[in-house]
Amino acid sequence: MRVCYANVKLAKQCTGLKEATKLFGGNKTLAISLLARINAMEQAETIKDIIVMPQFHFHNLQGKMNGLFAIDVKTRRDQWRLILQPLDENEQPFDPCHIDEIASIVRIVEVREVSPHYE
């Protein structure tokens, strides 16, 4: 699966250990976990490969983030998550985004942000 990023700063945080460690306030364990999550997404064929892995805790978001999804950076006990948006082959968001119907065809995902829950 191809992973793209909402901006250059986010791309650096998700692909560089130094930038990721800085994002997590010096927590190298979280930084390594973030890089591992990105690597797992890149190795997946479709987003369905990520959805079926319970340790990612893939879930849809509601309210103003409707149509976006999240996975945990490390575990459910950590507050950090990756906010994702599935994209079609033209790199456009699915509208409407019914993940159950498109999971087996989504080969591009955009990382919108890395953030703590409820912030």
MDAnalysis code that builds the backbone (N, CA, C; Angstrom):
import MDAnalysis as mda
import numpy as np

u = mda.Universe.empty(357, n_residues=119, atom_resindex=np.repeat(np.arange(119), 3), trajectory=True)
u.add_TopologyAttr("name", ["N", "CA", "C"] * 119)
u.add_TopologyAttr("resid", np.arange(1, 120))
u.add_TopologyAttr("resname", ["MET", "ARG", "VAL", "CYS", "TYR", "ALA", "ASN", "VAL", "LYS", "LEU", "ALA", "LYS", "GLN", "CYS", "THR", "GLY", "LEU", "LYS", "GLU", "ALA", "THR", "LYS", "LEU", "PHE", "GLY", "GLY", "ASN", "LYS", "THR", "LEU", "ALA", "ILE", "SER", "LEU", "LEU", "ALA", "ARG", "ILE", "ASN", "ALA", "MET", "GLU", "GLN", "ALA", "GLU", "THR", "ILE", "LYS", "ASP", "ILE", "ILE", "VAL", "MET", "PRO", "GLN", "PHE", "HIS", "PHE", "HIS", "ASN", "LEU", "GLN", "GLY", "LYS", "MET", "ASN", "GLY", "LEU", "PHE", "ALA", "ILE", "ASP", "VAL", "LYS", "THR", "ARG", "ARG", "ASP", "GLN", "TRP", "ARG", "LEU", "ILE", "LEU", "GLN", "PRO", "LEU", "ASP", "GLU", "ASN", "GLU", "GLN", "PRO", "PHE", "ASP", "PRO", "CYS", "HIS", "ILE", "ASP", "GLU", "ILE", "ALA", "SER", "ILE", "VAL", "ARG", "ILE", "VAL", "GLU", "VAL", "ARG", "GLU", "VAL", "SER", "PRO", "HIS", "TYR", "GLU"])
u.atoms.positions = np.array([
    [0.854, -1.164, 0.000],
    [0.000, 0.000, 0.000],
    [0.902, 1.229, 0.000],
    [0.470, 2.245, -0.709],
    [1.241, 3.484, -0.742],
    [0.734, 4.415, 0.354],
    [1.677, 4.991, 1.088],
    [1.348, 5.916, 2.168],
    [1.813, 7.302, 1.746],
    [0.894, 8.263, 1.776],
    [1.264, 9.650, 1.533],
    [0.903, 10.464, 2.773],
    [1.338, 11.695, 2.808],
    [1.215, 12.508, 4.015],
    [0.574, 13.853, 3.702],
    [-0.127, 14.401, 4.686],
    [-0.835, 15.671, 4.517],
    [0.119, 16.839, 4.284],
    [1.341, 16.749, 4.848],
    [2.321, 17.807, 4.649],
    [3.738, 17.260, 4.860],
    [4.727, 18.060, 4.524],
    [6.125, 17.644, 4.591],
    [6.566, 17.399, 6.035],
    [6.148, 18.254, 6.957],
    [6.518, 18.087, 8.362],
    [6.027, 16.737, 8.895],
    [4.802, 16.393, 8.577],
    [4.230, 15.120, 9.007],
    [4.986, 13.948, 8.388],
    [5.361, 14.067, 7.123],
    [6.131, 13.011, 6.461],
    [7.458, 12.779, 7.180],
    [8.121, 13.852, 7.588],
    [9.389, 13.720, 8.311],
    [9.183, 13.076, 9.673],
    [8.086, 13.437, 10.359],
    [7.807, 12.850, 11.671],
    [7.502, 11.363, 11.565],
    [6.895, 10.950, 10.473],
    [6.494, 9.550, 10.314],
    [7.571, 8.672, 9.691],
    [8.642, 9.277, 9.204],
    [9.671, 8.487, 8.533],
    [11.068, 8.652, 9.134],
    [11.233, 9.601, 10.028],
    [12.546, 9.824, 10.632],
    [12.509, 9.625, 12.136],
    [13.432, 8.831, 12.646],
    [13.459, 8.532, 14.084],
    [13.671, 9.788, 14.925],
    [14.544, 10.665, 14.491],
    [14.828, 11.891, 15.257],
    [13.581, 12.770, 15.358],
    [12.896, 12.968, 14.225],
    [11.699, 13.815, 14.215],
    [10.556, 13.168, 14.996],
    [10.429, 11.844, 14.880],
    [9.375, 11.129, 15.606],
    [9.617, 11.199, 17.114],
    [10.865, 11.041, 17.524],
    [11.199, 11.116, 18.949],
    [10.870, 12.502, 19.495],
    [11.165, 13.522, 18.717],
    [10.856, 14.895, 19.124],
    [9.340, 15.092, 19.251],
    [8.569, 14.532, 18.305],
    [7.111, 14.629, 18.337],
    [6.548, 14.066, 19.643],
    [7.132, 12.966, 20.121],
    [6.650, 12.299, 21.332],
    [7.382, 12.756, 22.589],
    [7.965, 13.935, 22.545],
    [8.600, 14.502, 23.722],
    [9.789, 13.690, 24.224],
    [10.518, 13.067, 23.312],
    [11.695, 12.301, 23.685],
    [11.432, 10.822, 23.921],
    [10.190, 10.387, 23.779],
    [9.844, 8.980, 23.998],
    [10.226, 8.170, 22.760],
    [11.390, 7.524, 22.828],
    [11.908, 6.772, 21.687],
    [11.081, 5.514, 21.411],
    [10.495, 4.928, 22.440],
    [9.662, 3.734, 22.260],
    [8.450, 4.043, 21.380],
    [7.780, 5.160, 21.644],
    [6.645, 5.565, 20.810],
    [7.110, 5.889, 19.394],
    [8.260, 6.528, 19.269],
    [8.794, 6.880, 17.955],
    [9.056, 5.626, 17.120],
    [9.652, 4.624, 17.722],
    [9.928, 3.368, 17.018],
    [8.620, 2.683, 16.635],
    [7.647, 2.732, 17.515],
    [6.341, 2.132, 17.226],
    [5.665, 2.839, 16.051],
    [5.764, 4.162, 15.990],
    [5.196, 4.920, 14.873],
    [5.838, 4.481, 13.559],
    [7.158, 4.401, 13.540],
    [7.855, 3.988, 12.323],
    [7.463, 2.561, 11.928],
    [7.255, 1.706, 12.909],
    [6.828, 0.333, 12.636],
    [5.419, 0.304, 12.040],
    [4.524, 1.150, 12.529],
    [3.162, 1.221, 11.985],
    [3.190, 1.673, 10.521],
    [3.992, 2.682, 10.253],
    [4.126, 3.180, 8.874],
    [4.675, 2.067, 7.982],
    [5.694, 1.365, 8.469],
    [6.277, 0.270, 7.705],
    [5.238, -0.822, 7.436],
    [4.439, -1.158, 8.433],
    [3.399, -2.180, 8.263],
    [2.385, -1.752, 7.199],
    [2.020, -0.475, 7.194],
    [1.082, 0.009, 6.184],
    [1.700, -0.068, 4.791],
    [2.979, 0.275, 4.689],
    [3.659, 0.212, 3.393],
    [3.766, -1.231, 2.891],
    [3.902, -2.174, 3.800],
    [4.016, -3.583, 3.425],
    [2.664, -4.223, 3.091],
    [1.589, -3.633, 3.564],
    [0.249, -4.173, 3.311],
    [-0.114, -4.001, 1.842],
    [-0.897, -4.930, 1.331],
    [-1.359, -4.822, -0.047],
    [-2.535, -3.851, -0.145],
    [-3.482, -3.977, 0.780],
    [-4.635, -3.078, 0.832],
    [-4.883, -2.709, 2.297],
    [-5.770, -1.758, 2.505],
    [-6.075, -1.332, 3.868],
    [-6.750, -2.450, 4.669],
    [-7.345, -3.399, 3.981],
    [-7.970, -4.530, 4.663],
    [-6.939, -5.307, 5.490],
    [-5.696, -5.369, 5.003],
    [-4.624, -6.043, 5.739],
    [-4.364, -5.369, 7.090],
    [-4.592, -4.086, 7.175],
    [-4.419, -3.338, 8.427],
    [-5.657, -3.507, 9.314],
    [-6.825, -3.444, 8.706],
    [-8.082, -3.553, 9.451],
    [-8.154, -4.856, 10.232],
    [-7.698, -5.946, 9.648],
    [-7.843, -7.266, 10.283],
    [-6.817, -7.533, 11.386],
    [-5.862, -6.638, 11.576],
    [-4.852, -6.822, 12.623],
    [-5.316, -6.148, 13.910],
    [-5.712, -6.926, 14.922],
    [-6.293, -6.348, 16.139],
    [-5.374, -5.378, 16.873],
    [-4.070, -5.568, 16.803],
    [-3.156, -4.683, 17.537],
    [-3.167, -3.242, 17.015],
    [-3.659, -3.031, 15.791],
    [-3.749, -1.676, 15.246],
    [-4.982, -0.938, 15.760],
    [-5.993, -1.670, 16.193],
    [-7.273, -1.105, 16.642],
    [-7.787, -0.068, 15.634],
    [-7.953, -0.511, 14.393],
    [-8.489, 0.333, 13.327],
    [-9.935, 0.687, 13.661],
    [-10.256, 1.980, 13.653],
    [-11.618, 2.398, 13.949],
    [-11.968, 3.682, 13.211],
    [-13.260, 3.844, 12.933],
    [-13.714, 5.047, 12.243],
    [-13.902, 6.176, 13.242],
    [-13.801, 7.385, 12.734],
    [-13.964, 8.575, 13.568],
    [-15.307, 9.228, 13.247],
    [-15.827, 9.946, 14.196],
    [-17.150, 10.559, 14.071],
    [-17.043, 12.085, 14.072],
    [-18.170, 12.723, 13.913],
    [-18.247, 14.183, 13.995],
    [-17.515, 14.859, 12.861],
    [-16.712, 15.862, 13.188],
    [-16.007, 16.626, 12.156],
    [-14.952, 15.793, 11.437],
    [-14.615, 14.638, 11.988],
    [-13.628, 13.751, 11.358],
    [-14.301, 12.557, 10.673],
    [-15.579, 12.667, 10.398],
    [-16.303, 11.602, 9.715],
    [-15.650, 11.317, 8.363],
    [-15.470, 10.051, 8.035],
    [-14.785, 9.668, 6.792],
    [-13.312, 9.395, 6.995],
    [-12.819, 9.702, 8.206],
    [-11.429, 9.418, 8.556],
    [-11.393, 8.238, 9.517],
    [-10.221, 7.642, 9.627],
    [-10.053, 6.469, 10.469],
    [-8.797, 6.633, 11.297],
    [-8.669, 5.832, 12.341],
    [-7.501, 5.938, 13.205],
    [-6.969, 4.553, 13.540],
    [-5.658, 4.503, 13.763],
    [-5.024, 3.315, 14.334],
    [-4.151, 3.791, 15.490],
    [-3.954, 2.913, 16.457],
    [-3.114, 3.254, 17.597],
    [-1.650, 3.270, 17.183],
    [-0.902, 4.236, 17.711],
    [0.531, 4.278, 17.445],
    [1.223, 3.104, 18.135],
    [0.814, 2.811, 19.368],
    [1.427, 1.689, 20.082],
    [0.357, 0.743, 20.623],
    [-0.355, 1.151, 21.664],
    [-1.398, 0.315, 22.259],
    [-2.603, 1.174, 22.610],
    [-3.674, 0.525, 23.044],
    [-4.869, 1.248, 23.471],
    [-4.584, 2.105, 24.699],
    [-3.629, 1.710, 25.515],
    [-3.331, 2.466, 26.737],
    [-2.594, 3.767, 26.461],
    [-1.928, 3.856, 25.310],
    [-1.263, 5.101, 24.930],
    [-2.273, 6.007, 24.252],
    [-2.113, 7.291, 24.425],
    [-3.096, 8.232, 23.879],
    [-2.882, 8.537, 22.388],
    [-1.759, 8.172, 21.816],
    [-1.421, 8.574, 20.458],
    [-2.062, 7.700, 19.396],
    [-2.486, 8.334, 18.301],
    [-3.057, 7.606, 17.181],
    [-2.682, 8.282, 15.860],
    [-2.724, 7.490, 14.803],
    [-2.528, 7.972, 13.434],
    [-3.903, 8.177, 12.820],
    [-4.156, 9.343, 12.262],
    [-5.415, 9.628, 11.589],
    [-5.199, 9.383, 10.085],
    [-6.026, 8.520, 9.501],
    [-5.853, 8.086, 8.119],
    [-7.069, 8.418, 7.271],
    [-6.800, 8.651, 5.976],
    [-7.886, 8.821, 5.016],
    [-7.601, 7.923, 3.813],
    [-8.495, 6.980, 3.535],
    [-8.328, 6.139, 2.345],
    [-8.520, 6.977, 1.077],
    [-7.681, 6.725, 0.075],
    [-7.771, 7.445, -1.190],
    [-7.965, 6.468, -2.338],
    [-8.628, 6.936, -3.405],
    [-8.809, 6.091, -4.586],
    [-7.556, 6.159, -5.459],
    [-7.585, 5.508, -6.617],
    [-6.395, 5.455, -7.484],
    [-5.996, 6.819, -8.038],
    [-6.892, 7.800, -7.971],
    [-6.590, 9.171, -8.397],
    [-6.185, 10.057, -7.220],
    [-5.942, 9.413, -6.070],
    [-5.568, 10.084, -4.826],
    [-6.638, 11.054, -4.338],
    [-7.896, 10.687, -4.552],
    [-9.031, 11.466, -4.078],
    [-9.742, 10.688, -2.982],
    [-10.294, 11.382, -1.978],
    [-11.035, 10.690, -0.917],
    [-12.283, 10.017, -1.471],
    [-12.641, 8.893, -0.891],
    [-13.874, 8.217, -1.251],
    [-15.042, 9.009, -0.658],
    [-16.090, 9.232, -1.461],
    [-17.249, 9.961, -0.972],
    [-18.513, 9.292, -1.494],
    [-19.294, 8.658, -0.671],
    [-19.092, 8.455, 0.768],
    [-18.050, 7.367, 1.013],
    [-17.540, 7.356, 2.211],
    [-16.471, 6.424, 2.565],
    [-17.023, 5.294, 3.435],
    [-17.477, 4.234, 2.794],
    [-17.966, 3.052, 3.505],
    [-16.841, 2.026, 3.506],
    [-16.075, 2.000, 4.563],
    [-14.856, 1.189, 4.615],
    [-15.127, -0.287, 4.388],
    [-16.272, -0.786, 4.834],
    [-16.602, -2.200, 4.631],
    [-16.684, -2.555, 3.148],
    [-17.105, -1.614, 2.335],
    [-17.268, -1.854, 0.903],
    [-15.984, -1.648, 0.114],
    [-15.085, -0.802, 0.601],
    [-13.891, -0.441, -0.178],
    [-12.586, -1.012, 0.367],
    [-12.615, -1.654, 1.510],
    [-11.384, -2.101, 2.183],
    [-10.468, -2.939, 1.303],
    [-11.042, -3.770, 0.464],
    [-10.204, -4.655, -0.344],
    [-9.647, -3.990, -1.601],
    [-10.041, -2.739, -1.881],
    [-9.506, -2.054, -3.065],
    [-8.651, -0.827, -2.733],
    [-8.626, -0.408, -1.473],
    [-7.859, 0.779, -1.096],
    [-6.375, 0.435, -1.043],
    [-5.611, 1.038, -1.953],
    [-4.170, 0.799, -2.027],
    [-3.349, 2.055, -1.725],
    [-4.057, 3.152, -1.438],
    [-3.399, 4.410, -1.091],
    [-4.070, 4.959, 0.154],
    [-3.270, 5.372, 1.118],
    [-3.819, 5.971, 2.328],
    [-3.000, 7.220, 2.656],
    [-3.698, 8.264, 3.071],
    [-3.022, 9.501, 3.474],
    [-3.027, 9.597, 4.989],
    [-1.847, 9.834, 5.562],
    [-1.752, 10.107, 6.990],
    [-2.058, 11.587, 7.151],
    [-3.161, 11.876, 7.841],
    [-3.599, 13.264, 8.021],
    [-2.933, 13.922, 9.219],
    [-2.731, 13.129, 10.291],
    [-2.069, 13.656, 11.481],
    [-1.696, 12.532, 12.441],
    [-0.782, 12.850, 13.314],
    [-0.448, 11.994, 14.449],
    [-0.782, 12.832, 15.673],
    [-1.730, 12.359, 16.483],
    [-2.183, 13.201, 17.589],
    [-2.646, 12.379, 18.773],
    [-2.672, 13.019, 19.939],
    [-3.247, 12.339, 21.104],
    [-4.768, 12.294, 20.965],
    [-5.387, 11.296, 21.557],
    [-6.845, 11.187, 21.522],
    [-7.487, 12.449, 22.091],
    [-8.559, 12.855, 21.471],
    [-9.447, 13.918, 21.972],
    [-8.799, 15.272, 22.070],
    [-7.757, 15.529, 21.307],
    [-7.194, 16.869, 21.288],
    [-7.522, 17.558, 20.002],
])
